[in-house]
Amino acid sequence: MNFELKTLDLAGAAALKCDALVVLVTANFKPGADALSNQVALALKADDLQSKPGKLLVLYRPMGTQCVRAVLVGAGEGTAKQVRQALVAAMGTLRSGAAGEKKLVVCFASNASAQAVQVAVSTLAEASYLYTTTKPKAAADAVTLGRVTLGVPLAASVKPAFTQAVATVAGVEMAKEWANRPANHATPTLLAQAARSLSRLPKITCEVLGPKEVAKLGMGSFMAVAQGSEQPLRFIVLTYSGAAKAQAPTVLVGKGITFDTGGISIKPAAEMDEMKYDMGGAASVLGVFRALAELKPAINVVGLIPTCENMPGGRALKPGDVVTSMSGQTIEVLNTDAEGRLILCDALTYAERFKPRAVVDIATLTGACVVALGHVRSGLFSASDELAKQLLAAGEASMDLCWRMPLDDEYAEGLKSNFADVANIGGRMGGAITAAKFLQRFAGKFDWAHLDVAGTAWKSGAAKGATGRPVGLLLEFLLANPIAKSAAKPRTKKANLVAKT
Protein backbone atom coordinates (compact mmCIF):
# COMPACT_ATOMS: atom_id res chain seq x y z
CA MET A 1 0.00 0.00 0.00
CA ASN A 2 1.16 3.53 -0.80
CA PHE A 3 0.71 6.24 1.82
CA GLU A 4 0.76 9.90 0.84
CA LEU A 5 0.68 12.95 3.11
CA LYS A 6 -0.83 16.20 1.88
CA THR A 7 -1.87 19.57 3.23
CA LEU A 8 -5.64 19.47 2.74
CA ASP A 9 -8.70 21.20 4.07
CA LEU A 10 -12.16 19.72 3.46
CA ALA A 11 -12.53 21.58 0.17
CA GLY A 12 -9.24 20.13 -1.07
CA ALA A 13 -10.16 16.64 0.09
CA ALA A 14 -13.54 16.85 -1.64
CA ALA A 15 -11.82 17.71 -4.92
CA LEU A 16 -9.77 14.49 -4.94
CA LYS A 17 -11.16 11.64 -7.02
CA CYS A 18 -11.33 8.51 -4.85
CA ASP A 19 -13.40 5.46 -4.01
CA ALA A 20 -13.97 6.62 -0.44
CA LEU A 21 -13.41 9.74 1.61
CA VAL A 22 -13.20 9.52 5.40
CA VAL A 23 -13.59 12.78 7.30
CA LEU A 24 -12.49 12.83 10.94
CA VAL A 25 -14.74 15.28 12.78
CA THR A 26 -13.65 16.50 16.21
CA ALA A 27 -15.61 18.38 18.87
CA ASN A 28 -13.93 21.66 17.95
CA PHE A 29 -14.87 21.42 14.26
CA LYS A 30 -15.38 24.78 12.59
CA PRO A 31 -16.95 24.62 9.13
CA GLY A 32 -15.52 26.47 6.15
CA ALA A 33 -17.43 27.87 3.20
CA ASP A 34 -17.14 24.73 1.06
CA ALA A 35 -19.95 22.28 0.32
CA LEU A 36 -18.49 19.37 2.33
CA SER A 37 -17.98 21.51 5.44
CA ASN A 38 -21.58 22.64 5.10
CA GLN A 39 -22.81 19.02 4.96
CA VAL A 40 -20.80 18.14 8.05
CA ALA A 41 -22.19 21.15 9.91
CA LEU A 42 -25.78 20.32 8.91
CA ALA A 43 -25.35 16.67 9.97
CA LEU A 44 -23.98 17.76 13.36
CA LYS A 45 -26.81 20.24 13.84
CA ALA A 46 -29.45 17.62 13.00
CA ASP A 47 -27.69 15.12 15.33
CA ASP A 48 -27.33 12.70 12.40
CA LEU A 49 -23.62 12.91 13.19
CA GLN A 50 -21.89 13.24 16.55
CA SER A 51 -18.29 14.02 17.41
CA LYS A 52 -18.27 11.07 19.85
CA PRO A 53 -15.52 8.65 18.70
CA GLY A 54 -16.83 6.08 16.23
CA LYS A 55 -20.22 7.70 15.56
CA LEU A 56 -20.56 8.00 11.79
CA LEU A 57 -22.70 8.94 8.82
CA VAL A 58 -22.24 7.48 5.34
CA LEU A 59 -23.05 9.56 2.24
CA TYR A 60 -23.26 8.26 -1.34
CA ARG A 61 -21.72 10.54 -3.97
CA PRO A 62 -22.33 13.69 -1.91
CA MET A 63 -22.64 16.91 -3.88
CA GLY A 64 -19.47 18.94 -4.24
CA THR A 65 -17.15 15.93 -3.92
CA GLN A 66 -15.35 13.56 -6.27
CA CYS A 67 -15.71 10.49 -4.03
CA VAL A 68 -18.04 7.53 -4.46
CA ARG A 69 -18.74 7.32 -0.73
CA ALA A 70 -18.00 9.68 2.12
CA VAL A 71 -17.83 8.54 5.73
CA LEU A 72 -18.17 11.33 8.27
CA VAL A 73 -16.94 9.98 11.58
CA GLY A 74 -16.62 11.47 15.05
CA ALA A 75 -13.12 11.64 16.50
CA GLY A 76 -13.81 13.16 19.93
CA GLU A 77 -11.10 15.57 20.98
CA GLY A 78 -8.76 14.21 18.31
CA THR A 79 -6.54 12.20 20.66
CA ALA A 80 -4.61 9.29 19.19
CA LYS A 81 -6.85 6.76 20.93
CA GLN A 82 -10.00 8.47 19.67
CA VAL A 83 -8.64 8.71 16.13
CA ARG A 84 -8.01 4.97 16.25
CA GLN A 85 -11.59 4.33 17.42
CA ALA A 86 -12.93 6.52 14.61
CA LEU A 87 -10.91 4.86 11.87
CA VAL A 88 -11.69 1.34 13.09
CA ALA A 89 -15.39 2.20 12.84
CA ALA A 90 -15.02 3.87 9.44
CA MET A 91 -12.98 1.05 7.91
CA GLY A 92 -15.39 -1.53 9.30
CA THR A 93 -18.23 0.26 7.53
CA LEU A 94 -16.31 0.52 4.27
CA ARG A 95 -15.31 -3.16 4.34
CA SER A 96 -18.95 -4.16 4.81
CA GLY A 97 -20.04 -2.24 1.70
CA ALA A 98 -20.66 -3.83 -1.66
CA ALA A 99 -17.82 -2.02 -3.42
CA GLY A 100 -14.14 -2.33 -2.67
CA GLU A 101 -11.92 0.69 -2.07
CA LYS A 102 -8.72 0.91 -4.08
CA LYS A 103 -8.15 4.61 -3.47
CA LEU A 104 -8.90 6.15 -0.07
CA VAL A 105 -8.64 9.71 1.21
CA VAL A 106 -8.63 10.33 4.97
CA CYS A 107 -8.91 13.94 6.03
CA PHE A 108 -8.57 15.53 9.46
CA ALA A 109 -11.20 18.26 9.56
CA SER A 110 -9.24 19.99 12.36
CA ASN A 111 -5.64 20.05 13.54
CA ALA A 112 -3.89 16.67 13.85
CA SER A 113 -1.18 15.82 16.39
CA ALA A 114 1.88 13.86 15.38
CA GLN A 115 0.73 10.86 17.43
CA ALA A 116 -2.74 11.00 15.86
CA VAL A 117 -1.16 10.89 12.39
CA GLN A 118 0.98 7.92 13.38
CA VAL A 119 -2.03 6.09 14.74
CA ALA A 120 -4.04 6.88 11.61
CA VAL A 121 -1.37 5.28 9.41
CA SER A 122 -1.06 2.17 11.60
CA THR A 123 -4.84 1.73 11.92
CA LEU A 124 -5.42 2.03 8.18
CA ALA A 125 -2.64 -0.47 7.49
CA GLU A 126 -4.07 -2.88 10.07
CA ALA A 127 -7.55 -2.62 8.56
CA SER A 128 -6.29 -3.44 5.07
CA TYR A 129 -3.77 -6.16 5.98
CA LEU A 130 -4.42 -9.55 4.40
CA TYR A 131 -2.36 -12.72 4.82
CA THR A 132 -2.14 -14.59 1.52
CA THR A 133 1.10 -16.63 1.48
CA THR A 134 -0.60 -20.00 1.98
CA LYS A 135 -4.05 -18.75 0.98
CA PRO A 136 -3.73 -17.70 -2.67
CA LYS A 137 -7.47 -17.63 -3.33
CA ALA A 138 -7.80 -14.86 -0.75
CA ALA A 139 -5.33 -12.79 -2.74
CA ALA A 140 -7.19 -13.42 -6.00
CA ASP A 141 -10.55 -12.44 -4.53
CA ALA A 142 -9.36 -9.46 -2.49
CA VAL A 143 -9.89 -5.86 -3.51
CA THR A 144 -6.59 -4.26 -2.60
CA LEU A 145 -6.43 -0.83 -1.06
CA GLY A 146 -3.62 0.55 -3.19
CA ARG A 147 -3.27 4.20 -2.16
CA VAL A 148 -4.16 6.16 0.95
CA THR A 149 -3.92 9.95 0.95
CA LEU A 150 -3.79 11.40 4.43
CA GLY A 151 -4.90 15.03 4.52
CA VAL A 152 -4.02 17.33 7.41
CA PRO A 153 -4.24 21.12 7.82
CA LEU A 154 -0.42 21.49 7.86
CA ALA A 155 1.49 18.50 6.53
CA ALA A 156 4.99 19.84 7.20
CA SER A 157 4.41 19.84 10.96
CA VAL A 158 3.66 16.12 11.11
CA LYS A 159 5.86 14.83 8.29
CA PRO A 160 8.53 13.25 10.58
CA ALA A 161 5.81 11.37 12.47
CA PHE A 162 4.22 10.27 9.21
CA THR A 163 7.55 9.05 7.84
CA GLN A 164 8.22 7.03 10.99
CA ALA A 165 4.69 5.60 10.90
CA VAL A 166 5.05 4.44 7.29
CA ALA A 167 8.35 2.74 8.12
CA THR A 168 6.78 1.12 11.17
CA VAL A 169 4.01 -0.29 8.99
CA ALA A 170 6.63 -1.91 6.74
CA GLY A 171 8.23 -3.49 9.80
CA VAL A 172 4.97 -4.59 11.39
CA GLU A 173 3.82 -6.24 8.17
CA MET A 174 7.07 -8.16 7.84
CA ALA A 175 6.70 -9.34 11.43
CA LYS A 176 3.11 -10.37 10.79
CA GLU A 177 4.03 -12.21 7.62
CA TRP A 178 6.60 -14.46 9.27
CA ALA A 179 4.65 -15.00 12.48
CA ASN A 180 1.50 -15.93 10.55
CA ARG A 181 3.21 -18.48 8.34
CA PRO A 182 2.61 -22.12 9.31
CA ALA A 183 5.63 -23.81 10.86
CA ASN A 184 6.36 -25.80 7.70
CA HIS A 185 6.60 -22.48 5.81
CA ALA A 186 8.69 -20.79 8.51
CA THR A 187 11.40 -23.25 9.56
CA PRO A 188 14.62 -21.99 11.16
CA THR A 189 16.27 -22.22 7.73
CA LEU A 190 13.52 -20.17 6.07
CA LEU A 191 13.62 -17.61 8.87
CA ALA A 192 17.36 -17.27 8.28
CA GLN A 193 16.68 -16.72 4.57
CA ALA A 194 14.25 -13.94 5.48
CA ALA A 195 16.97 -12.33 7.60
CA ARG A 196 19.47 -12.64 4.77
CA SER A 197 17.04 -10.88 2.44
CA LEU A 198 17.25 -7.83 4.71
CA SER A 199 20.97 -7.55 4.00
CA ARG A 200 20.06 -6.28 0.53
CA LEU A 201 18.77 -3.11 2.19
CA PRO A 202 21.00 -0.16 3.14
CA LYS A 203 23.35 -0.45 6.12
CA ILE A 204 22.25 -4.01 7.05
CA THR A 205 24.44 -7.10 7.15
CA CYS A 206 23.49 -10.63 8.13
CA GLU A 207 25.44 -13.64 9.36
CA VAL A 208 23.84 -17.04 9.93
CA LEU A 209 25.49 -19.66 12.13
CA GLY A 210 24.58 -23.34 11.86
CA PRO A 211 24.91 -26.27 14.28
CA LYS A 212 28.70 -26.59 13.92
CA GLU A 213 29.36 -22.91 14.59
CA VAL A 214 26.93 -22.86 17.52
CA ALA A 215 28.60 -25.95 19.01
CA LYS A 216 32.00 -24.30 18.68
CA LEU A 217 30.66 -21.31 20.65
CA GLY A 218 29.57 -23.66 23.44
CA MET A 219 25.86 -22.83 23.27
CA GLY A 220 24.89 -26.08 24.99
CA SER A 221 21.56 -24.78 26.25
CA PHE A 222 20.41 -23.66 22.80
CA MET A 223 21.59 -26.89 21.19
CA ALA A 224 19.76 -28.99 23.77
CA VAL A 225 16.39 -27.49 22.82
CA ALA A 226 17.03 -28.07 19.10
CA GLN A 227 18.26 -31.67 19.37
CA GLY A 228 14.78 -33.24 19.26
CA SER A 229 13.95 -31.81 15.83
CA GLU A 230 14.99 -32.83 12.34
CA GLN A 231 15.11 -29.16 11.41
CA PRO A 232 18.62 -27.77 12.04
CA LEU A 233 18.95 -24.78 14.32
CA ARG A 234 20.10 -21.38 13.09
CA PHE A 235 21.65 -18.47 14.98
CA ILE A 236 21.00 -15.22 13.12
CA VAL A 237 23.13 -12.11 13.62
CA LEU A 238 21.74 -8.95 11.99
CA THR A 239 23.69 -5.69 12.12
CA TYR A 240 22.42 -2.23 11.26
CA SER A 241 25.34 0.23 11.03
CA GLY A 242 24.06 3.77 10.87
CA ALA A 243 26.65 5.44 13.11
CA ALA A 244 30.37 5.34 13.74
CA LYS A 245 31.79 2.01 14.89
CA ALA A 246 32.74 3.61 18.19
CA GLN A 247 29.08 4.13 19.06
CA ALA A 248 27.87 1.24 21.22
CA PRO A 249 24.95 -0.65 19.66
CA THR A 250 21.62 -1.54 21.12
CA VAL A 251 21.12 -5.31 20.90
CA LEU A 252 17.70 -6.83 20.30
CA VAL A 253 17.36 -10.55 21.05
CA GLY A 254 14.30 -12.31 19.62
CA LYS A 255 13.07 -15.73 20.67
CA GLY A 256 12.76 -17.82 17.51
CA ILE A 257 11.03 -21.09 18.39
CA THR A 258 9.37 -21.71 15.01
CA PHE A 259 7.15 -24.37 16.56
CA ASP A 260 6.77 -25.36 20.19
CA THR A 261 5.20 -28.70 21.03
CA GLY A 262 6.55 -28.40 24.56
CA GLY A 263 9.00 -31.21 23.84
CA ILE A 264 8.78 -34.20 26.16
CA SER A 265 6.72 -32.01 28.52
CA ILE A 266 4.23 -31.91 25.68
CA LYS A 267 1.45 -29.33 25.49
CA PRO A 268 -2.27 -30.18 25.25
CA ALA A 269 -3.46 -30.63 21.67
CA ALA A 270 -6.07 -27.85 21.83
CA GLU A 271 -4.77 -24.66 20.24
CA MET A 272 -1.29 -26.11 19.81
CA ASP A 273 -1.42 -24.80 16.23
CA GLU A 274 -0.92 -21.33 17.72
CA MET A 275 2.57 -22.35 18.79
CA LYS A 276 3.74 -21.31 15.33
CA TYR A 277 3.61 -17.84 16.94
CA ASP A 278 6.34 -18.79 19.40
CA MET A 279 8.82 -17.00 17.14
CA GLY A 280 6.95 -13.70 17.55
CA GLY A 281 9.98 -12.16 19.26
CA ALA A 282 12.19 -13.12 16.32
CA ALA A 283 9.61 -11.78 13.87
CA SER A 284 9.58 -8.44 15.68
CA VAL A 285 13.36 -8.16 15.37
CA LEU A 286 13.10 -8.76 11.62
CA GLY A 287 10.40 -6.11 11.47
CA VAL A 288 12.50 -3.54 13.32
CA PHE A 289 15.37 -4.03 10.89
CA ARG A 290 13.00 -3.65 7.95
CA ALA A 291 11.86 -0.31 9.41
CA LEU A 292 15.42 0.84 10.14
CA ALA A 293 16.28 0.37 6.47
CA GLU A 294 13.47 2.80 5.61
CA LEU A 295 14.53 5.49 8.06
CA LYS A 296 18.32 5.10 8.09
CA PRO A 297 18.81 6.63 11.56
CA ALA A 298 22.30 7.39 12.89
CA ILE A 299 22.43 4.53 15.38
CA ASN A 300 23.91 1.06 15.58
CA VAL A 301 21.66 -1.92 16.25
CA VAL A 302 22.39 -5.64 16.48
CA GLY A 303 19.68 -8.28 16.18
CA LEU A 304 20.26 -11.76 17.58
CA ILE A 305 17.81 -14.55 16.77
CA PRO A 306 18.35 -18.07 18.13
CA THR A 307 15.87 -20.16 16.17
CA CYS A 308 14.89 -23.83 16.28
CA GLU A 309 11.92 -26.14 16.85
CA ASN A 310 11.03 -27.71 20.22
CA MET A 311 9.97 -31.25 19.40
CA PRO A 312 9.63 -34.60 21.19
CA GLY A 313 11.64 -37.52 19.87
CA GLY A 314 14.31 -40.08 20.63
CA ARG A 315 17.01 -37.40 20.84
CA ALA A 316 14.90 -34.79 22.60
CA LEU A 317 15.84 -33.05 25.82
CA LYS A 318 14.33 -34.81 28.86
CA PRO A 319 13.03 -33.43 32.16
CA GLY A 320 15.87 -33.71 34.67
CA ASP A 321 18.64 -33.34 32.09
CA VAL A 322 21.43 -30.90 32.95
CA VAL A 323 22.88 -28.77 30.16
CA THR A 324 25.79 -26.32 30.10
CA SER A 325 25.14 -22.85 28.75
CA MET A 326 27.58 -20.68 26.81
CA SER A 327 28.21 -18.73 30.04
CA GLY A 328 29.43 -21.94 31.73
CA GLN A 329 26.44 -22.06 34.09
CA THR A 330 24.74 -25.45 34.29
CA ILE A 331 20.95 -25.68 34.02
CA GLU A 332 18.66 -28.42 35.30
CA VAL A 333 15.78 -28.71 32.83
CA LEU A 334 12.75 -29.51 34.99
CA ASN A 335 10.30 -28.74 32.19
CA THR A 336 11.15 -28.92 28.49
CA ASP A 337 8.26 -26.56 27.73
CA ALA A 338 10.23 -23.77 29.39
CA GLU A 339 12.54 -23.80 26.39
CA GLY A 340 12.50 -20.17 25.31
CA ARG A 341 14.70 -19.09 28.21
CA LEU A 342 17.13 -21.90 27.33
CA ILE A 343 17.81 -20.49 23.88
CA LEU A 344 17.71 -16.85 24.98
CA CYS A 345 20.28 -17.30 27.75
CA ASP A 346 22.98 -18.30 25.25
CA ALA A 347 22.05 -15.40 22.97
CA LEU A 348 22.36 -13.01 25.93
CA THR A 349 25.85 -14.32 26.64
CA TYR A 350 26.74 -13.89 22.95
CA ALA A 351 25.56 -10.27 23.16
CA GLU A 352 28.41 -9.42 25.54
CA ARG A 353 30.89 -9.28 22.64
CA PHE A 354 29.19 -6.17 21.22
CA LYS A 355 29.74 -4.13 24.42
CA PRO A 356 26.17 -2.86 24.02
CA ARG A 357 24.65 0.27 25.49
CA ALA A 358 21.58 -1.85 26.23
CA VAL A 359 20.12 -5.27 25.45
CA VAL A 360 16.39 -5.93 25.07
CA ASP A 361 15.11 -9.46 24.61
CA ILE A 362 11.66 -10.05 23.18
CA ALA A 363 9.90 -13.36 23.73
CA THR A 364 6.53 -15.06 23.80
CA LEU A 365 7.82 -16.52 27.02
CA THR A 366 5.11 -17.35 29.57
CA GLY A 367 1.41 -18.00 29.85
CA ALA A 368 1.75 -16.49 33.33
CA CYS A 369 2.31 -13.07 31.75
CA VAL A 370 -0.97 -13.44 29.86
CA VAL A 371 -2.72 -14.22 33.15
CA ALA A 372 -1.14 -11.14 34.75
CA LEU A 373 -1.62 -8.58 31.96
CA GLY A 374 -4.03 -10.08 29.45
CA HIS A 375 -3.70 -9.01 25.83
CA VAL A 376 -3.37 -5.24 26.29
CA ARG A 377 0.16 -4.69 27.61
CA SER A 378 3.39 -6.61 27.21
CA GLY A 379 5.31 -7.45 30.36
CA LEU A 380 8.45 -5.36 30.94
CA PHE A 381 11.21 -6.51 33.27
CA SER A 382 14.42 -4.60 33.95
CA ALA A 383 16.72 -3.86 36.86
CA SER A 384 17.60 -0.54 35.20
CA ASP A 385 15.14 2.21 36.11
CA GLU A 386 16.36 4.39 33.23
CA LEU A 387 16.02 1.66 30.61
CA ALA A 388 12.59 0.71 31.94
CA LYS A 389 11.54 4.38 31.83
CA GLN A 390 12.64 4.66 28.19
CA LEU A 391 10.75 1.53 27.15
CA LEU A 392 7.59 2.55 29.00
CA ALA A 393 7.71 5.97 27.34
CA ALA A 394 8.23 4.36 23.94
CA GLY A 395 5.21 2.14 24.53
CA GLU A 396 3.00 5.10 25.40
CA ALA A 397 4.24 7.15 22.42
CA SER A 398 3.67 4.30 19.96
CA MET A 399 0.49 3.03 21.67
CA ASP A 400 2.24 -0.35 21.80
CA LEU A 401 1.86 -0.59 25.56
CA CYS A 402 3.90 -2.41 28.18
CA TRP A 403 3.87 -2.58 31.99
CA ARG A 404 6.81 -2.88 34.34
CA MET A 405 6.86 -5.99 36.51
CA PRO A 406 8.97 -6.66 39.65
CA LEU A 407 12.35 -8.38 39.75
CA ASP A 408 12.88 -8.83 43.50
CA ASP A 409 15.69 -11.23 44.33
CA GLU A 410 13.31 -13.34 46.41
CA TYR A 411 11.61 -14.51 43.20
CA ALA A 412 14.80 -16.37 42.24
CA GLU A 413 14.57 -18.68 45.26
CA GLY A 414 12.44 -21.15 43.35
CA LEU A 415 15.13 -21.56 40.68
CA LYS A 416 17.56 -23.27 43.04
CA SER A 417 18.62 -26.78 42.05
CA ASN A 418 20.35 -29.64 43.85
CA PHE A 419 21.96 -30.79 40.63
CA ALA A 420 22.91 -27.66 38.66
CA ASP A 421 23.65 -23.97 39.09
CA VAL A 422 20.04 -23.12 38.31
CA ALA A 423 16.75 -24.79 37.36
CA ASN A 424 14.82 -23.60 34.31
CA ILE A 425 11.50 -23.20 36.16
CA GLY A 426 10.48 -22.05 39.60
CA GLY A 427 6.93 -23.27 40.06
CA ARG A 428 3.56 -21.88 38.97
CA MET A 429 3.38 -18.81 41.18
CA GLY A 430 4.87 -15.68 39.61
CA GLY A 431 5.92 -17.67 36.56
CA ALA A 432 6.56 -14.65 34.33
CA ILE A 433 8.82 -13.14 37.00
CA THR A 434 10.82 -16.29 37.71
CA ALA A 435 11.38 -16.67 33.93
CA ALA A 436 12.74 -13.13 33.85
CA LYS A 437 14.90 -13.84 36.91
CA PHE A 438 16.37 -16.82 35.06
CA LEU A 439 17.32 -14.61 32.11
CA GLN A 440 18.71 -11.94 34.40
CA ARG A 441 21.45 -14.38 35.50
CA PHE A 442 22.88 -14.17 31.98
CA ALA A 443 22.57 -10.40 31.58
CA GLY A 444 24.82 -9.08 34.31
CA LYS A 445 27.35 -7.34 32.05
CA PHE A 446 25.04 -4.78 30.43
CA ASP A 447 21.82 -2.85 30.93
CA TRP A 448 19.08 -5.34 30.11
CA ALA A 449 15.35 -5.47 29.69
CA HIS A 450 13.01 -8.33 28.91
CA LEU A 451 9.69 -7.97 27.08
CA ASP A 452 7.29 -10.87 27.54
CA VAL A 453 4.90 -10.59 24.58
CA ALA A 454 3.03 -13.88 25.07
CA GLY A 455 -0.24 -11.97 25.43
CA THR A 456 0.30 -9.35 22.73
CA ALA A 457 2.15 -10.96 19.80
CA TRP A 458 -0.96 -12.59 18.35
CA LYS A 459 -4.73 -12.83 18.63
CA SER A 460 -6.83 -15.98 18.93
CA GLY A 461 -10.38 -16.79 17.89
CA ALA A 462 -12.10 -15.35 14.82
CA ALA A 463 -9.46 -12.62 14.56
CA LYS A 464 -6.59 -15.13 14.82
CA GLY A 465 -3.37 -13.66 13.53
CA ALA A 466 -0.12 -11.96 14.41
CA THR A 467 -0.22 -8.37 15.65
CA GLY A 468 3.32 -7.34 14.74
CA ARG A 469 3.90 -6.13 18.29
CA PRO A 470 6.18 -4.85 19.70
CA VAL A 471 7.79 -3.47 16.51
CA GLY A 472 6.28 -0.04 17.13
CA LEU A 473 7.52 0.10 20.73
CA LEU A 474 11.03 -1.04 19.81
CA LEU A 475 11.39 1.37 16.92
CA GLU A 476 10.18 4.30 19.04
CA PHE A 477 12.67 3.28 21.73
CA LEU A 478 15.57 3.18 19.27
CA LEU A 479 14.65 6.49 17.64
CA ALA A 480 14.30 8.27 20.99
CA ASN A 481 18.06 8.84 20.75
CA PRO A 482 18.43 12.48 19.55
CA ILE A 483 21.23 11.48 17.15
CA ALA A 484 18.90 8.94 15.55
CA LYS A 485 16.03 11.40 15.14
CA SER A 486 18.15 14.06 13.50
CA ALA A 487 19.34 11.66 10.80
CA ALA A 488 16.08 9.82 10.08
CA LYS A 489 15.10 10.19 6.44
CA PRO A 490 12.57 8.23 4.36
CA ARG A 491 13.57 5.84 1.60
CA THR A 492 11.43 6.02 -1.50
CA LYS A 493 13.11 4.00 -4.23
CA LYS A 494 13.03 0.41 -3.03
CA ALA A 495 9.94 0.57 -0.83
CA ASN A 496 6.42 0.91 -2.14
CA LEU A 497 5.86 3.85 0.19
CA VAL A 498 5.81 7.61 -0.45
CA ALA A 499 5.69 10.70 1.70
CA LYS A 500 4.62 13.94 0.06
CA THR A 501 3.52 17.37 1.18
Sequence and secondary structure as in RCSB ss.txt:
>XXXX:A:sequence
MNFELKTLDLAGAAALKCDALVVLVTANFKPGADALSNQVALALKADDLQSKPGKLLVLYRPMGTQCVRAVLVGA
GEGTAKQVRQALVAAMGTLRSGAAGEKKLVVCFASNASAQAVQVAVSTLAEASYLYTTTKPKAAADAVTLGRVTL
GVPLAASVKPAFTQAVATVAGVEMAKEWANRPANHATPTLLAQAARSLSRLPKITCEVLGPKEVAKLGMGSFMAV
AQGSEQPLRFIVLTYSGAAKAQAPTVLVGKGITFDTGGISIKPAAEMDEMKYDMGGAASVLGVFRALAELKPAIN
VVGLIPTCENMPGGRALKPGDVVTSMSGQTIEVLNTDAEGRLILCDALTYAERFKPRAVVDIATLTGACVVALGH
VRSGLFSASDELAKQLLAAGEASMDLCWRMPLDDEYAEGLKSNFADVANIGGRMGGAITAAKFLQRFAGKFDWAH
LDVAGTAWKSGAAKGATGRPVGLLLEFLLANPIAKSAAKPRTKKANLVAKT
>XXXX:A:secstr
 EEEEEE  HHHHHTS EEEEEEEE TT    SSHHHHHHHHHHHTTSS SSTT EEEEES TT  EEEEEEEE 
TT  HHHHHHHHHHHHHHHHTSSS  SEEEEEESS   HHHHHHHHHHHHHHH    TT HHHHHH     EEEE
EES HHHHHHHHHHHHHHHHHHHHHHHHHHS GGGS HHHHHHHHHHHTTSTTEEEEEE HHHHHHHT HHHHHH
HTT SS  EEEEEEEE S TTS  EEEEE EEEEE  TTS   STTGGGGGGGGHHHHHHHHHHHHHHHH  S E
EEEEEEEEEE  STTS  TT EEE TTS EEE S TT  HHHHHHHHHHHHGGG  SEEEEEE   HHHHHHHTT
TSEEEEES HHHHHHHHHHHHHHT  EEE    GGGGGGG  SSSSEES   STTHHHHHHHHHHTT TTS EEE
EE TTTSEE GGG EE  TTHHHHHHHHHTSHHHHHH     SSSS     
